[in-house]
Amino acid sequence: MQEKLYAEHLEWLNKSKSYRIAYNQLMQLNPDSFSITKAVFIVENAWLENKYTLEQFRTRLQLEAKIIQQQLKNEKLNGKDNLALNYGIQKRFKQSISYYDPKKKQTLTIKPFGYDFEDFQGEKDYAKMFVTKMMIKGKGQCHSMPLMYLMLAEQLGAKAWLSLAPQHSFVQFADKNNNLMNFETTNGNLVSTNWLLQSGFINANALKEKTYLDTLSQKQLFAQCLSDLLLGYLSKFNYDNFAEQLRQKIASIDPLNMTALIIDANMKTQIAKQMVNAAGRPKEEDLSKFPQAYQAYMNMMAAYEKVDGRGYQDMPREAYAAWLKTIEQERKKQEMKELSDRMQREIQLLKKPRS
């Protein structure tokens, strides 16, 4: 038995080596000031068992940046203006772009990034969640596409923020008057806060606690990257000491990180079930007679209270897919049209020469 356990441990050490390396690499970054490109690469490459290099990752992003900068130059927009840069990135998600390749000496048509409806939650293939996959296939989903936007913004020197909704993420950026605007990367459209609220799974408490629809700080974004590392690890391995170490690190950086809170509640639920079963499955009112089972039950309830306190509501896969499709009807509404028109007016003003 000891030999078998030792052999299994050695096998785990070998298979999970890339995750321990990734964790150590992330710990060398400053949570308050870090490269989102490097962090995302480290997280994804751990799952991919170090298949790619950071240089390959950055080279592709640099090409994307050249495409956007050339487009801005063609439209006579300042390649250093923050609003113009965000406009350029958004155009990459919205429509085909003509790009003159100086190496091939020909003009190419670059198709916009598309939404991958197949296995969009990575249930069959977790790599579907990755920016790496998006770079190769040209399609992503609500996890990879906003991260791609942030990495392009970093490459170009633009400011943009990640924001969360139930089972979803999107991008926020500021207009010329510093008003925040929402950009939906999955379909390349500016969207209203009302549309985001129409998912039906954002309650008043979630808004009050800033669980959803708020810009993530750098520290919160870093914790989110660690959460992605943890979720990737759990897609391959069981919950173990390393996973718990990672969860605790996320909680220490951002105590309100939803992923860490939910995983903690799930694990305490498993422990409580085991303890209650071991005690002979007593009725809830008799549970206090079994100290260990009762304590495990109370720990579980406390963990769920934290999750509920953040206003979390689970959004079923079918409900999410149905909500995402409503963007087509939403585009026809006056509120969304006004957002688009406002953006276009501000861009046109940027094109006018200053006297």
PALOKOL-374377 format. One record per residue (C-alpha): residue in three letters; chain; x, y, z. Coordinates in steps of 0.25 Angstrom, whole numbers, plus 5000, padded with zeros to 4 digits. Example, Ala and Ser with C-alpha at 12.3 -4.5 7.8 and 13.67 -1.06 7.14 Angstrom:
2
 type mol east north   up
  ALA   A 5049  4982 5031
  SER   A 5055  4996 5029
***
This chain:
355
 type mol east north   up
  MET   A 5000  5000 5000
  GLN   A 5011  5010 5004
  GLU   A 5018  5006 4991
  LYS   A 5006  5009 4983
  LEU   A 5003  5022 4990
  TYR   A 5018  5026 4987
  ALA   A 5017  5023 4973
  GLU   A 5004  5031 4971
  HIS   A 5010  5043 4978
  LEU   A 5022  5042 4969
  GLU   A 5012  5042 4957
  TRP   A 5005  5054 4962
  LEU   A 5018  5061 4965
  ASN   A 5022  5059 4950
  LYS   A 5008  5063 4944
  SER   A 5006  5075 4953
  LYS   A 5020  5080 4952
  SER   A 5016  5091 4942
  TYR   A 5005  5096 4952
  ARG   A 5015  5098 4963
  ILE   A 5025  5105 4954
  ALA   A 5014  5114 4949
  TYR   A 5010  5117 4964
  ASN   A 5024  5121 4967
  GLN   A 5025  5130 4955
  LEU   A 5012  5137 4958
  MET   A 5017  5139 4972
  GLN   A 5028  5147 4967
  LEU   A 5019  5157 4961
  ASN   A 5014  5170 4968
  PRO   A 4999  5168 4970
  ASP   A 4997  5184 4969
  SER   A 5005  5185 4956
  PHE   A 5007  5173 4947
  SER   A 5007  5169 4933
  ILE   A 4993  5163 4929
  THR   A 5000  5157 4917
  LYS   A 5010  5150 4925
  ALA   A 5000  5145 4936
  VAL   A 4990  5140 4926
  PHE   A 5002  5133 4918
  ILE   A 5007  5126 4931
  VAL   A 4993  5121 4935
  GLU   A 4989  5115 4922
  ASN   A 5003  5110 4919
  ALA   A 5002  5102 4932
  TRP   A 4990  5094 4927
  LEU   A 4997  5093 4913
  GLU   A 5009  5087 4921
  ASN   A 5019  5098 4916
  LYS   A 5016  5096 4901
  TYR   A 5018  5110 4897
  THR   A 5028  5121 4900
  LEU   A 5025  5135 4905
  GLU   A 5032  5141 4893
  GLN   A 5022  5134 4884
  PHE   A 5011  5139 4892
  ARG   A 5016  5153 4891
  THR   A 5020  5153 4877
  ARG   A 5005  5149 4873
  LEU   A 5000  5161 4882
  GLN   A 5010  5170 4875
  LEU   A 5005  5167 4861
  GLU   A 4991  5170 4866
  ALA   A 4995  5183 4872
  LYS   A 5002  5186 4858
  ILE   A 4988  5183 4851
  ILE   A 4981  5192 4861
  GLN   A 4991  5204 4860
  GLN   A 4991  5203 4844
  GLN   A 4976  5204 4845
  LEU   A 4976  5216 4854
  LYS   A 4986  5223 4845
  ASN   A 4978  5220 4832
  GLU   A 4966  5227 4840
  LYS   A 4975  5239 4844
  LEU   A 4974  5236 4858
  ASN   A 4984  5238 4869
  GLY   A 4991  5225 4872
  LYS   A 4993  5230 4886
  ASP   A 4979  5235 4890
  ASN   A 4973  5226 4900
  LEU   A 4959  5226 4894
  ALA   A 4964  5224 4880
  LEU   A 4972  5212 4884
  ASN   A 4960  5206 4891
  TYR   A 4952  5209 4878
  GLY   A 4963  5202 4870
  ILE   A 4963  5190 4879
  GLN   A 4948  5189 4878
  LYS   A 4948  5190 4863
  ARG   A 4957  5177 4863
  PHE   A 4945  5170 4870
  LYS   A 4934  5176 4862
  GLN   A 4938  5176 4847
  SER   A 4948  5171 4837
  ILE   A 4960  5180 4835
  SER   A 4970  5183 4824
  TYR   A 4984  5181 4827
  TYR   A 4996  5184 4818
  ASP   A 5007  5173 4822
  PRO   A 5020  5180 4819
  LYS   A 5027  5166 4819
  LYS   A 5018  5160 4808
  LYS   A 5016  5174 4801
  GLN   A 5001  5171 4800
  THR   A 4988  5176 4807
  LEU   A 4981  5165 4815
  THR   A 4967  5164 4820
  ILE   A 4967  5161 4835
  LYS   A 4954  5155 4840
  PRO   A 4949  5160 4853
  PHE   A 4950  5151 4865
  GLY   A 4937  5142 4866
  TYR   A 4930  5135 4878
  ASP   A 4931  5120 4879
  PHE   A 4918  5115 4883
  GLU   A 4923  5100 4883
  ASP   A 4926  5096 4897
  PHE   A 4927  5111 4902
  GLN   A 4929  5107 4916
  GLY   A 4940  5097 4914
  GLU   A 4933  5085 4920
  LYS   A 4938  5076 4909
  ASP   A 4951  5083 4906
  TYR   A 4956  5093 4917
  ALA   A 4966  5099 4907
  LYS   A 4954  5105 4900
  MET   A 4954  5116 4911
  PHE   A 4968  5120 4907
  VAL   A 4974  5132 4900
  THR   A 4984  5123 4894
  LYS   A 4973  5115 4887
  MET   A 4967  5128 4882
  MET   A 4980  5133 4876
  ILE   A 4980  5120 4868
  LYS   A 4966  5118 4864
  GLY   A 4961  5133 4864
  LYS   A 4950  5130 4873
  GLY   A 4948  5131 4887
  GLN   A 4937  5133 4898
  CYS   A 4933  5142 4910
  HIS   A 4946  5137 4918
  SER   A 4957  5138 4907
  MET   A 4951  5150 4899
  PRO   A 4952  5161 4910
  LEU   A 4966  5156 4914
  MET   A 4970  5157 4900
  TYR   A 4965  5171 4900
  LEU   A 4972  5175 4912
  MET   A 4985  5169 4907
  LEU   A 4984  5177 4894
  ALA   A 4981  5190 4902
  GLU   A 4994  5187 4910
  GLN   A 5002  5185 4897
  LEU   A 4996  5198 4892
  GLY   A 4997  5206 4905
  ALA   A 4982  5208 4906
  LYS   A 4974  5207 4919
  ALA   A 4962  5197 4920
  TRP   A 4957  5189 4932
  LEU   A 4951  5175 4934
  SER   A 4937  5175 4939
  LEU   A 4929  5163 4944
  ALA   A 4915  5158 4942
  PRO   A 4909  5144 4946
  GLN   A 4917  5133 4938
  HIS   A 4922  5145 4929
  SER   A 4932  5156 4928
  PHE   A 4933  5168 4919
  VAL   A 4941  5181 4918
  GLN   A 4939  5195 4923
  PHE   A 4947  5207 4917
  ALA   A 4945  5222 4919
  ASP   A 4940  5232 4909
  LYS   A 4945  5246 4908
  ASN   A 4937  5251 4920
  ASN   A 4942  5239 4928
  ASN   A 4929  5232 4928
  LEU   A 4930  5217 4928
  MET   A 4925  5210 4916
  ASN   A 4922  5195 4914
  PHE   A 4928  5187 4903
  GLU   A 4923  5173 4900
  THR   A 4935  5166 4894
  THR   A 4926  5153 4890
  ASN   A 4919  5161 4879
  GLY   A 4927  5174 4878
  ASN   A 4916  5184 4883
  LEU   A 4915  5195 4893
  VAL   A 4904  5190 4903
  SER   A 4896  5197 4913
  THR   A 4896  5194 4928
  ASN   A 4882  5191 4927
  TRP   A 4884  5180 4917
  LEU   A 4895  5174 4926
  LEU   A 4884  5174 4938
  GLN   A 4874  5167 4929
  SER   A 4881  5154 4931
  GLY   A 4872  5153 4943
  PHE   A 4883  5148 4952
  ILE   A 4889  5161 4957
  ASN   A 4882  5165 4970
  ALA   A 4882  5178 4978
  ASN   A 4892  5172 4988
  ALA   A 4902  5168 4977
  LEU   A 4902  5182 4972
  LYS   A 4903  5188 4986
  GLU   A 4915  5179 4989
  LYS   A 4921  5182 4975
  THR   A 4921  5167 4972
  TYR   A 4917  5170 4958
  LEU   A 4917  5182 4948
  ASP   A 4929  5188 4955
  THR   A 4943  5190 4950
  LEU   A 4953  5181 4956
  SER   A 4966  5187 4962
  GLN   A 4979  5182 4958
  LYS   A 4980  5173 4971
  GLN   A 4966  5168 4968
  LEU   A 4970  5164 4954
  PHE   A 4982  5157 4959
  ALA   A 4974  5149 4969
  GLN   A 4965  5146 4957
  CYS   A 4977  5141 4949
  LEU   A 4981  5132 4961
  SER   A 4966  5127 4961
  ASP   A 4968  5123 4947
  LEU   A 4980  5115 4951
  LEU   A 4972  5108 4962
  LEU   A 4961  5105 4953
  GLY   A 4970  5099 4942
  TYR   A 4977  5091 4952
  LEU   A 4964  5085 4957
  SER   A 4960  5082 4943
  LYS   A 4972  5072 4943
  PHE   A 4974  5068 4958
  ASN   A 4966  5066 4971
  TYR   A 4965  5076 4981
  ASP   A 4978  5074 4990
  ASN   A 4987  5082 4998
  PHE   A 4993  5090 4986
  ALA   A 4979  5094 4982
  GLU   A 4976  5098 4997
  GLN   A 4989  5106 4997
  LEU   A 4985  5113 4984
  ARG   A 4971  5116 4989
  GLN   A 4977  5122 5002
  LYS   A 4986  5131 4994
  ILE   A 4975  5136 4986
  ALA   A 4967  5139 4999
  SER   A 4979  5146 5005
  ILE   A 4980  5155 4992
  ASP   A 4965  5157 4990
  PRO   A 4956  5152 5002
  LEU   A 4944  5155 4993
  ASN   A 4948  5147 4981
  MET   A 4936  5139 4977
  THR   A 4943  5127 4971
  ALA   A 4951  5125 4984
  LEU   A 4938  5127 4993
  ILE   A 4930  5117 4984
  ILE   A 4941  5106 4984
  ASP   A 4942  5108 4999
  ALA   A 4927  5106 5001
  ASN   A 4928  5094 4992
  MET   A 4939  5087 4999
  LYS   A 4933  5090 5013
  THR   A 4920  5084 5008
  GLN   A 4927  5071 5004
  ILE   A 4934  5070 5018
  ALA   A 4920  5073 5025
  LYS   A 4914  5062 5017
  GLN   A 4925  5052 5021
  MET   A 4924  5056 5035
  VAL   A 4908  5055 5036
  ASN   A 4909  5041 5029
  ALA   A 4919  5036 5038
  ALA   A 4910  5041 5050
  GLY   A 4899  5032 5044
  ARG   A 4892  5044 5037
  PRO   A 4884  5049 5049
  LYS   A 4873  5060 5048
  GLU   A 4877  5074 5047
  GLU   A 4871  5077 5061
  ASP   A 4880  5066 5067
  LEU   A 4893  5069 5060
  SER   A 4898  5077 5072
  LYS   A 4899  5063 5079
  PHE   A 4911  5060 5069
  PRO   A 4921  5071 5071
  GLN   A 4930  5068 5059
  ALA   A 4918  5067 5050
  TYR   A 4912  5079 5056
  GLN   A 4924  5087 5054
  ALA   A 4926  5083 5040
  TYR   A 4911  5087 5037
  MET   A 4913  5100 5043
  ASN   A 4926  5103 5035
  MET   A 4918  5099 5023
  MET   A 4907  5109 5026
  ALA   A 4917  5120 5029
  ALA   A 4924  5118 5016
  TYR   A 4910  5119 5009
  GLU   A 4907  5131 5016
  LYS   A 4919  5138 5011
  VAL   A 4915  5134 4997
  ASP   A 4901  5139 4999
  GLY   A 4906  5152 5005
  ARG   A 4912  5155 4992
  GLY   A 4899  5154 4985
  TYR   A 4903  5142 4977
  GLN   A 4893  5134 4969
  ASP   A 4896  5122 4960
  MET   A 4893  5124 4946
  PRO   A 4889  5112 4938
  ARG   A 4896  5109 4925
  GLU   A 4883  5110 4917
  ALA   A 4879  5123 4923
  TYR   A 4893  5129 4920
  ALA   A 4892  5125 4906
  ALA   A 4878  5130 4904
  TRP   A 4882  5144 4911
  LEU   A 4895  5145 4902
  LYS   A 4886  5144 4889
  THR   A 4877  5155 4893
  ILE   A 4888  5165 4889
  GLU   A 4883  5164 4875
  GLN   A 4869  5170 4879
  GLU   A 4876  5179 4889
  ARG   A 4884  5186 4877
  LYS   A 4871  5191 4871
  LYS   A 4867  5198 4884
  GLN   A 4869  5213 4885
  GLU   A 4878  5212 4897
  MET   A 4889  5204 4890
  LYS   A 4888  5212 4878
  GLU   A 4890  5225 4886
  LEU   A 4903  5218 4892
  SER   A 4908  5215 4878
  ASP   A 4905  5229 4873
  ARG   A 4912  5235 4885
  MET   A 4924  5227 4882
  GLN   A 4924  5231 4868
  ARG   A 4923  5246 4871
  GLU   A 4934  5245 4880
  ILE   A 4943  5238 4870
  GLN   A 4939  5248 4859
  LEU   A 4943  5259 4868
  LEU   A 4957  5253 4870
  LYS   A 4959  5253 4854
  LYS   A 4957  5268 4853
  PRO   A 4970  5276 4853
  ARG   A 4971  5285 4865
  SER   A 4973  5299 4861
***
